[in-house]
Amino acid sequence: MVKVRRLICLLVLSGAGVLLHYKRRLPPHWRSAFNSPADIVACVDPEECLKVCGAEVGCSNIAFPKLVIELMPSGLRGLMIAVMMAALMSSLTSIFNSSSTLFTMDIWKKYRRGASEKELLLVGRIVTVILVVISVVWIPILQSANSGQLYVYIQSVTSYLAPPVTAIFVMAIFWKRTNEAGAFWGLMVGLAVGLTRMVLEFAFPPPRCGVFDPAPAVLRRVHYLHFAIILCALTAVVVVVISLLTPPPTEEQTHNLTWWTLSNTSEREIALQKVSTLSRRTEGCESARRGKCVRTAGFCSPRPGRLAAGTPPPIIHGIKEDPFWSRFCCVNAIILVCVNIFLYAYYA
C-alpha cells in the first residue's frame, strides 16, 4: 500500500510503475530465498508442525513474520513492522469506508430518497460496525478453510471473485462493442459461478494426505488457479454474447475510454461529470449557514469552496503520454516478465 501511494504521487506514472516492480524484486524477498529458516517453515511432520505453529498441514504462514522479526536488522525490522501495520490499517479503513458508502448511497438512499445527511452518516456508521463484526466472526472460517494456510486461502478466494471483474475490465478496454448489458450479465454469471465454487470449497475442505477426498470432481480435478482461467473465459464469452444481442454503445460513450479511441485525432474537450443531487443539496445547505460548520452526528465539517457565479466547470483536454516514457515502460515490462519467468523456473 505504501509503495502504491508513492507511485501515485510521482509525476511520470510509467516510470513509477517500473520503479515499483523493480523494488518488489529487492529484499526482503531475495533474502528469504537464501536465509529462510527451513527447519521451521518447511516442516513436514504434522506433529512437528503442530508444535511449531499450531497447524498440521505446514507453517508457511509464519515465513514472512519470522523473516522480518528474526533475520532483519533492528532499524529495518521496526520500519517493516510500521509499514505492515500502516498498510493493514489503510486497507481496512478503505474497505470499510467503500463498503458502507456503497450500501448507503446505492441501496439505502434508493429506498429512502428523502434521507437527511445525518441519517446517511448514521447508516454508514452502523454498516461499518456490522462489517467489523462479520470480519471477527469470519476468523474461525478462515482458520478452517484450506487447512489454515492463509496464502492459499487468499489466492483461492481471489480466483473465485476476481476473474469476472478482470474479464469485464479487459473487454471494456480492448473491445468497443462491449456495452452495459453485456458487462452486467457477465459479472452476474461470473460471480454466481465463482461463489458456487467457493461455497463448495468451504463445504468440502481438503483432507490430509492418505485420506479419501469425498469432494465433487470439480473440486478434486480442477485446481483453483485453473478454475480462475476457466471462469475468466466464461465471463468473457457471456459478455460477448450479450453485447452482440443488445444495442452497441455510441461513439460519444466510448470516446477516449477504450484502447482504440484513446488517441483519436479529433480531440474533444471532455467535461467532468456534474455534481449529484445530493452534492447540490449539501451545497445549498452550506450556503445557508455562512460562517458556520455543519454538525452531523458529532462531526463538524467546514464549508467547501464554491465556484464563482458564471465560472464554467473544469475541463479535461485529453490524455497523451510522452513516447519516451511509453517505450521505457514497455521495454522494462518485458525485462521484468523475463526475470519473473526465470525466478519461477529456477525456484520451482
QUIQUIDA-V206538 format. One line per field, one symbol per residue. ss: DSSP state (H for helix, E for strand, - for the rest). phi: phi as a letter, one per 30 degrees, with the letter a starting at -180 (. if undefined). psi: psi as a letter, one per 20 degrees, with the letter a starting at -180 (. if undefined). Layout:
# QUIQUIDA-V206538
ss=???
phi=???
psi=???
This chain:
# QUIQUIDA-V206538
ss=-HHHHHHHH---HHHHHHHHHHH-----HHHHHHH--HHHH----HHHHHHHH------HHHHHHHHHHHH--HHHHHHHHHHHHHHHHHHHHHHHHHHHHHHHHHHHHHH-----HHHHHHHHHHHHHHHHHHHHHHHHHHHHHHHH-HHHHHHHHHHHHHHHHHHHHHHHHH-----HHHHHHHHHHHHHHHHHHHHHHHH-------------HHHH---HHHHHHHHHHHHHHHHHHHHHH-----HHHH---------------EE-----HHHHHHHHHHHH-----EEE--EEE-------------EE------HHHHHHHHHHHHHHHHHHHHHHHHH-
phi=.ddddddddddcddddddddddddcceddddddccddddcdcdcdeddddddbibddlbddcddeddddccddddddddddddddddddddddddddddddddddccdddcbdcddddddddddddddddddddddddeedddddhhiddddddddddddcdeddddddddddcbdddbddddddddddddddddddddddddbdddddicdcdddddddccdddddddddddddddddddddddbdddddddcdicbddcdcddddcdcddddddddddddddddddcdibcdcbhjcbcddddcdddiddddbcckbbcdeddddeddddddddddddddddddcd
psi=gghghhghiqhohghggggghhhiirqjgghhhhkpnhighkqhphgghhhgijphirkhhjggghgghhhqrgghghgggggggghggggghhggggghgggghhgghhimhjprhggghgghgghggghgghgghighhhhhqkkjogghgghghhhhhhggggggggghgiohipaggggghggggghggghghgghghhnqprrpippojqrhhhhioqhhhhhgghgggghggggghhhirqqqrhhhipkirhijhlqhnoqpopqqqqrhghhhghhhhhimpjrqpooliqoprpqqqqqpjpqqqppjroqqphghghgggghggghgggggggghgj.
